[in-house]
Amino acid sequence: MSAIVQSFQNTISLCRGDRRLLAGWIESAQRGSVPYCMALIALGCGVYGFTVGLRNGWEMGAYVAIKLPLIIFITLIVNGLLNGLLGLLLGSGIGFRKSVQFLLVGFAIMSVILGALSPVSLFATLNMPSSGDGTGRFAWHGASLLMHTCLIAFAGITAHTRLLHYVREFADSSRAGTHAFFAWLAGNLFVGAQVSWNLRPFFVSPGLKVEFIREDPFNGNFYEAVIVSLKNVSQI
């Protein structure tokens, strides 16, 4: 019971950006911080992902509950070395290990926010029309894509912004820390968006079947899909 209470308190402190907690995790990689953050990512993103895929049934819900945390971990791996390199090139003095720890903590906070947004996602899933003529179905599919894109982007930006003050403190100068932070944020958004496209579907497009990953995962890109969704939504 005490371990559960301590975990709950750590989660609250993490979301508040507690200076002592972050310093312990980032400066010395405090024992247990990495698996704790990974558990938050798996739980928060998993719950939110399930509500996204549930629109196409329990099977799709289970698929997305696995894939959404997977996107975060792939982004962490891809951007880990890149962010460390950018941090050094931009003069922040933040090396590879600390940049990865910042990234992991940011994603953990993001996952907590997404977990809190799961009821909103579930409400939208249960109340969004799933049938109708061809144009209407594509329009509502586009609306779903745009809504979840905005919610996930909101969670990611909010979580990372929570860390901006601490990146400045850890950096050699406040200006260099700010530059490194926004470089990291841009890289995370870009890589995360594209990886999500490669691991599609998250809710099935009209006329397609439920499957874990499409047979052509590298065909097209996320940004084309957003433009098409905007065009479809204008027809609602």
N, C-alpha and C positions, 0 to 999 in steps of 0.2 A: 504493500500500500504506500509506503514512504517513497519508493522508487517512482510510482505513478504520480504522486504529488510533486516530487522533484522535477519530473519530466514536464508536468503541466506548468510549473513555475518557470522552468527554462524556456518553454515555448512563449509564455507571456513576456519574459525578459528579452527574448530574441526579437519579437515583433516590436517591442518598445525601443530596440536598439541599445540595450544596456551596455554601457562602456566597459564595465568590468568583465562581463560575459564575453563580449566580442574580443577584447584584448587577450583574454585567456585562450580563446579559440584560435585567433589569428597569429598572435605572436609566438605562442608555444605549442600550437596544435594540441590543445588539452585532450587528454585521453578520453575517448568516448564521443567527442564532438562530431567526428566524421560519420560514424554509423548513426548517430542521433539525427543529423541533418538529412542523411540518406533515407532514414525511416520517415521523416516528415515529408520528404518529397514523394516517396512511394505512397504514403497514406493520403496526403492532401490532393495530389494530382490524380491518384487512382480513384478517389471518390468523385471528384469533379468529372474525370473521364467517363466514369460509368454513367453519370447523368446525361452526358453528351451522346453516347452511343445507344442509350436505352430507347431512343426514338425508333430504332430499327430492331428492337427486341433485346432479350437478355444476352444472346450470344454476342451481338455487336457491342453491348454495354461492357461485357467482360473483356473483349478485345481492346477497347479504348482505355479501359482501366489499366491495362498492361502497357499500352503504347504511349500514353501521355507521360508517365514517369520516364519511360525509355527515351523519349525526346529530350527530356531534361538531362539525363545522364550522357547521351550522345553529344549534346551541346557542350556539356561540361568537359568531356574528353577533347572534342575538337577545339574549343576555345581556351582550354587550360593553358597550353603552351603559347598560343597566340597572345593571350592577355598578358602573360608574364613578359613576353617580348615587347609588346606595346608599352607596358608600364616602364620598362627600362629605357626604351627609345625616347619616350616622352619625358624622361628625367624625373619620374616620381620616386625612383629608388625602391619601388615595390617589385620584388622578384617573383619567380615562378610559384614557389610554394604559397606565399601570402596571397598572390592574385587568385590562385585556385581556391584558397580558403575563403576569400571574399566572395568569389563566384558561388561556392557551395552554400555559404550562409545566405546570400541573396536569393538563390533558388529555394532554399528552405522557407524563407519568409514568404516568397511568392506562392509556394505550395500551401502554406497556412491560409493565405488570402483566398486562393482558389477553393480550398476546402470550405471556407466560410461562404463562398459564392455558390456552392453546390445547390442549395435550395432554390436560388434564382434560376440556375440552369435547369433544374428538375421541373420547376413550374413552367418554363418556356417549352421544354420537351413535351410535357403532358398536354399543353394547350395549343401547340402549333399544328395547323392542319397538315395532314399527311396524305390527303387524296385530293382529287379534283382534276381539271383538265391539264394537259401537258404544260402549258405556259404557267399556270398557277403553281404546279408542283415545283418547277424549276425556280420560280420566284421565291417560294418559301424556303427552298433549299439554300438559295443564295442569302436569304435573310438569316438563316441559322449560321452559315459560315461567317458572315460579317459580325453577328452578335458575339459569337464565341471568340472571334479574333480580337474584338474590342475588349472583352472581359479578360482574356489572357494577357493582352498587352497592358491593360490597366494594372493587373496584378504584378506583372513583371516590372513595369516602370515604378510603381509605388514601392515595391520591395527594394529595388536598387537605389531609388532616391533616399530611402531610409538609411542607406549606407554611405551616402555622399560625404556627410560630415566626417565620418570616421576614415574614409579614404584620404581626405585632406589631412587629417591628423597623422596618419601613418606615413604619408608621402614626405619627401624631402622639402617640398614647398606646397602651399595651398593651391597655387596655380597649376603646377604639374599634376597634383592629385586630381584636380578637376578635369584636366585634359585626358588623363588616363581613364577616369571614371566614364566619361562620355564615349570614349573609344571602346571601352568594354561593353557599355550598354548597346551601342550601335551594332557591334559584332554579335552580341547575344541575340538581339532581335532578328538580325539577318540570318544567322545560322539556324536559330530555332525555327523560324518560319519555313525555311527551305527543307529542313529535316522533317518537319510536320507534313510537308507536301509529299516527300518521298515515302513516308509511312502511312499515307492515306489508304483507305477511307476512315473517317471518324464518325460520319453519318453518311449513309449510302445515297449517292446521286440517283434521281429517278431513272428507272430502267436498268440499273445495275444490281448485281447480287451482293449479298453479305460475304465478305472475305477478310482475312487478316491484313493482307497487303495486296495491292493491285499487281497484275502481271507486268505492268510497265511503270514501275515506281519512279523512273527518271525521265519520263515523258512529260514535258511542260514544266511549269514552276508555280510557286505559290502566288506570285504577283499577278500572273495572267488569270489565275482563278479568282482573285479578288476583283479584278476589272470585270470579268464575266458576271460575277455575283452582283456587282453594282448595276450592271445593265439589266439583269433579271429582276432585281428588286424594284427597279423603276416601273416594272410592269404590274406590280401588285395593285 
